[in-house]
Amino acid sequence: LTFVPELIHYWRLFARLRPALVHNNGATQIKVALAAWAAGVPLVWHLNDTRPERLFFGLFRLLSARTSTGFIVSSEATRRAYLDEGETVPVVISRPPVDLDRFSGLPLRSHVAGAPIVIAHVGNINPDKDIACLIRVAQLCHAKWGNNVVFRLAGQRPATQAAYLRSIDELIAKKPCCVEFIGFIDDIASLFRDTDMVICTSRAESGPMSVFEALAAGKAVVSTDVGDLADLNARHPGSMRIAPVGGHDELFRHIADIIGNRLFAQMGIAGRALAESELSMEAAAMAHCSIYEAAVNAKTCEVPLDL
C-alpha cells in the first residue's frame, strides 16, 4: 500500500540531494532501485543471501540489469544465486566483517580432570539452522564419549517454530544426549571463552557469522558446506572441517578426529590467520571502497587508518 508513496519520496529525495551514489541493501528493495534510476543516480546493489525470493527475483533481474552500476555480494555463493557469469558491471565480494579485537586473545580452555569438552552452536532454533542434524551429531558423540562432550546451543527458541521445537525435543527424548539450550547470548566472545569447538549445521547461508567469529576467536570449527566456507578453507588449509549439508555422520567424524588428535590449538591458529586475512573491517571497507569508486568513477578513495 505504501510502495508508490515511498517510491515518490525516495525519487524526490535523490533528485534533491544528488548523492554520488545510492547503496541499496537487499534484492527486495525494488522501490529504492527505481527511484535512483529515475533520479539518474548511480546504484550499488548489495546482496546478502543465497535464497532469492521467487516473488521478487524476476523483478530484481529485470531492474538490476537496467539500474545497477555495481554489485556487492557477501559470498561467491550469493553471486551465483543472483547474477549471471557474464555480468557486465563490476562485482565485488565483501564478507561480513568481524571485530577482530573483540575476539582476540581468547585462550584455549584449561581442562581440569573430568571437565567435558564443550562444543557451541550459535543461532536461533529453526529448520534453516538444521538443529535436527546437530542433535544427531550430539547423539553420536554421546554414544562415544558420554558426558565428556557437551553441546551448548546459544539462541532463542521462537514461538513461531513451535512444531519444529517439539520435533527437536522428541528427537532428544528418543536418545538422550548432552545438549544444553542456553538461550539468547549477547556476548558471543564470552561464550567462546568457555568453548573448545564451534559447530555450524546450517542448510543455507551466505556467510555464517558464528563461524567467522569462531575463527577470529581461534576456535576449532566444524561446519556444513554453506556459503564460501569450502573455498576459504582451501585457501587456508586446516582452519575448518567441512561436511555436506545434513551430513551428521561426517560432522561427527571430523569432531572425533579433532578430539582424538588434540587439534584445537592448531586449527585455532589457522582460523585466526584466515580471519585476519579475509574477515577484517579493513578488508570489508576496501571492498566497498573499490565498488563505490568504480560506480562514481572517482580518482581516489582512501580508507581511514583508524578503521
Residue, then its C-alpha position, 0 to 999 in steps of 0.5 A: l500500500t505504501f510502495v508508490p508513496e515511498l517510491i515518490h519520496y525516495w525519487r524526490l529525495f535523490a533528485r534533491l540531494r544528488p548523492a554520488l551514489v545510492h547503496n541499496n541493501g537487499a534484492t527486495q528493495i525494488k522501490v529504492a532501485l527505481a527511484a535512483w534510476a529515475a533520479g539518474v543516480p548511480l546504484v550499488w546493489h548489495l546482496n546478502d543471501t543465497r535464497p532469492e525470493r521467487l516473488f521478487f527475483g524476476l523483478f530484481r533481474l529485470l531492474s538490476a540489469r537496467t539500474s545497477t552500476g555495481f554489485i556487492v555480494s557477501s559470498e561467491a555463493t550469493r553471486r551465483a544465486y543472483l547474477d549471471e557469469g557474464e555480468t557486465v558491471p563490476v562485482v565485488i565480494s565483501r564478507p561480513p566483517v568481524d571485530l577482530d579485537r573483540f575476539s582476540g586473545l581468547p585462550l584455549r580452555s584449561h581442562v581440569a580432570g573430568a571437565p567435558i569438552v564443550i562444543a557451541h552452536v550459535g543461532n536461533i532454533n529453526p529448520d534453516k539452522d538444521i538443529a535436527c542434524l546437530i542433535r544427531v551429531a550430539q547423539l553420536c558423540h554421546a554414544k562415544w564419549g558420554n558426558n565428556v562432550v557437551f553441546r551448548l546451543a546459544g539462541q532463542r527458541p521462537a514461538t513461531q517454530a513451535a512444531y519444529l521445537r517439539s520435533i527437536d525435543e522428541l528427537i532428544a527424548k528418543k536418545p538422550c544426549c548432552v545438549e544444553f539450550i542456553g538461550f539468547i547470548d549477547d556476548i558471543a566472545s564470552l561464550f567462546r571463552d568457555t568453548d573448545m569447538v564451534i559447530c555450524t549445521s546450517r542448510a543455507e547461508s551466505g556467510p555464517m557469522s558464528v563461524f567467522e567469529a569462531l575463527a577470529a576467536g581461534k576456535a576449532v570449527v566444524s561446519t556444513d558446506v554453506g556459503d564460501l566456507a569450502d573455498l576459504n578453507a582451501r585457501h587456508p588449509g586446516s582452519m575448518r572441517i567441512a561436511p555436506v549439508g545434513g551430513h551428521d555422520e561426517l560432522f561427527r567424524h571430523i569432531a572425533d578426529i579433532i578430539g582424538n588428535r588434540l587439534f584445537a590449538q592448531m586449527g585455532i591458529a589457522g582460523r585466526a590467520l584466515a580471519e585476519s586475512e579475509l574477515s577484517m573491517e579493513a578488508a570489508a571497507m576496501a571492498h566497498c571502497s573499490i565498488y563505490e569508486a568504480a560506480v562514481n568513477a572517482k580518482t581516489c578513495e582512501v580508507p581511514l587508518d583508524l578503521 
